[in-house]
Amino acid sequence: MAADWTTSPTDGELEELDRFLRAHGSDEDLLLDGVHGFLTALAIGPTPAKPDEWLPEILHEPFADSDEGERVLTLLARLNDAIAPELETGTYEPILGELDTDDGHPAFTARGWCEGFSRGIDLRAPSWEGRLGHDSELMELLGPIIALAIDDGVFESDGDFAPLGEEDYDECLAQIPQAVGAVAEYWREHPLKPEERSAPAGETTAPPPRRRGGRWVH
């Protein structure tokens, strides 16, 4: 099936959505990179999520008027609807934040995207927890994302974790699209069993990392 690129937001529309989120969010709320990570986790996860589930995780105050509401909801829908076609065509790229550096050249950071991705997993926590605890393949596929999240302080690690060097960090950034596509394929090939739709009981074999300041999988 051909991708419906009419739903993909333009650079200008992404900037518009970014301005809205910055103007209407608190320190704990997701910005554009976090929203993209959040929607990505839902798009590739074990079960789909409807807008009435994920919109409250993004929008936290009333719109100024109906025109603003319609515009913002349209932009969010385009951002969400573009993820699956981009994965199908191999054109998916994460929306990353930028950091100022001493040499004046901005550096990309995955912290916001990883924070959003972890919140997307939170929305389907029992399903992810059970599978991650019993299938090391899924944990391995998430490896670059987990490494970035630990390095950026989004996740806590029970073991010794050496900070990523600049080259290793950039390499993990470059691996995000492949990791996202691989996880999406994993869930297509290994859908949830009925007993996995509730919180797992008993001992797990590979406890996944915890998110700082909240829960991801535990």
N, C-alpha and C positions, 0 to 999 in steps of 0.2 A: 504494500500500500504506500503510495507516495505521501511524503510529509506535507502537511498543510502549513506552509510557511506564512500564511496570512495571519496566523495567531502569534507569531514570534514578535516580541517587542523590538523596536529599533533602539539604537544607541541613545537617541534623544528621549525616547519613552522610558528607558532604564534610568536615565539621569533624572527625569521627572519623578519617577517612583522613588528614587533614592532621596531626592529633596523632601518629598512628602514624609517618608519614614523618619528622616533625621529631624524634621520639624515637629513630629507628633509622637516621638518615642522617648522613653526614659533610658537610663544607663543599662537596664536589664533587658530592654526590648531588642529585637532583631533588626538590623539594618539590611540593605539590599543583599549583601553577600550572605548574611545569615538566613534570610528568607529563601535564597536560592538553594543553600545547603539543606534547609528544612524541607522544601518541596521536592528536592532530589531524593532524599531518604524515603519520602512517602511514595514517590513515583517508582522506585526500584524495589520497594519492600514487599513483604509477604502478602499484604492485603491492601487494596486501595482505600483512600480516605476521601470523604466528600468535603466540599468547601465549608459546610457548616461545622465540620470538625476542626479544620486547620485555620480558618480565618480568625477565630478568637485568639489563636497563638500569635497572630501578626498585628491585628488591629485592636487597639485598646481604648479608644475614645470615639465619641460620635463624630460624624462628618459635619463639616460646616453647612453643607446643603446637599440636595439630591444630585446636583451636577458633579460635585466633588466626589460623592460616594460612587456614582456610576463610573466616573473616570478611573478612580483608584481600583475598583473591583475589576474593571476591564483590563487594566495593566497587570494586575495580579493573575488574572485568568490566562492572559497571554504568556506570562512568564511560566506559569505552571504547565500550560498545554504544549509549550515548546520543548519540554524536557524529553518526552518519549520520542518524538520525531528526530531530535538531535541524536539520541542514543541509537536509533535505528540506522541513521545515516553516518554515524561515526563523527559527527561534528560537535558533540557536546563538549563544552568547556565550563569549568566552574567560574562563578563570579567571585573574584578575590578582592580583598582590601589592599590598601597601599600604606606603607610606612615611610616617613621621611628618614633619610640616612645622612650621615656626616658629609658624604661627598655630593649631596644635593640631588642624587638620583633616587627616585622612589623604589622601594622594594616591595614585592608582593608578599602578603601574609594570608594564610588559610585559617586564621583563628576564628574569624566571624563565620566563615563557611562551615567549619567543623562544629562550631557551637550550634548552628542551625541544624546541621546533619544529626547531631546527637539528640536534639529536641524532636526531630522527625522520628527517630528510633523510639524515643520516649512514648510517642503517641501509639506505638504498637509494641510496647516493652515486653509483655509476656511472650509474644511470638518470637521476637528477636532473642530474648534471654534464653529460652529453651533451646533454640537451635544453636546459638553461639556456645552454650555450655556443653553441647554434645557433638558438635561437628566442627572439627578444627579447620576444615576447608574454608568455611565462611569467614572465620577469623583471619586466615591467611589472605583471603581476597581483600579484606578490609585493611590489610597491613599498612599500606602507605597512608591511609586516612588516620588510622590509630596512631602511627608514628608522629604525624603532624599535630594531631590533637594533644598528645602527651607533651610534645616539645613546646607547644603554645600555651600549655597550662589549662587546656579544656578538660582533659582526662587526668586522673591520677593512675599511677602504675604501682603495683605491689612489688615489682622487682627493680633492680638497678637499671636505670635508663640514662645512657649518655646523651647529652644534648646533640642535636643534629648540627653538623657543620653546614656552612652556606651551600656547598655543592650538594650535600645529601638532602638538605631541605628543598632545594630547587628540583632535585631529581624526584622527590616525593610529590611535589606540586605537579610535575609533568605526568606522574602516574595516576593522578586522580581520575581523569576520564576513563582510562583503562580499568581501574578498580571499580568505578561506578557501573560501567558496562558489564563487567564480570559478575558483580553482585546481582544486577538485574537478571542476567542469564541464569545465575544460580537459583534464584527464587522461581524462575519459570520452569527449570528442570526439576526442582525439588520443592514443590508446593507444600504448604502446611498440611499436616495430618490433623484429623479432628481433635485428637488429644492435645495438640500443640496450641490450640486456640485459647487455652486457659493457662494460668501461671504454672510452670513446671514444678514438680515436687521431687524430693530426693536429692541425692548428691550429683553434682555436675563434674565434668572432667577438666574443664578449662575456664575458670571464672574470668569474664571479660573485665576490662578496666572500668573504673567508676568515674563519673563526671564530677568535676569540682563544682561546689556550690549548688548541687542538685543531684538528680539521679539520671543515669542513662541506663546501664544494665548493671545489676548487682547480684 
